[in-house]
Amino acid sequence: MHSKKQKVKAFLTTRLRMGEWITEMFEDERSTRFMQKNAPMGTTGEPDELLGPLLLLASDAASFMTGQTIVVDGGWSIV
């Protein structure tokens, strides 16, 4: 018996994980200074820094990516 190869169609989530960003949750100047001083890359994230990873995930370039987490956090996850 010959086995036929069958393609399995599945949707496996690939996600984008954001790190620490200066937002309304850091309204006071003390929290903002703490975030900026302790950020591994010396700065906090800006919303436009998510565009590249989002475009990747929305493009054909990510067509073979499955079940991955792209971490965009300026190094906070390694501290």
Secondary structure, DSSP 8 states (H G I E B T S, - for coil): --------------EEEE--B-SGGG-SHHHHHHHHHH-TTSS-B-GGGGHHHHHHHHSGGGTT--S-EEEESTTGGG-
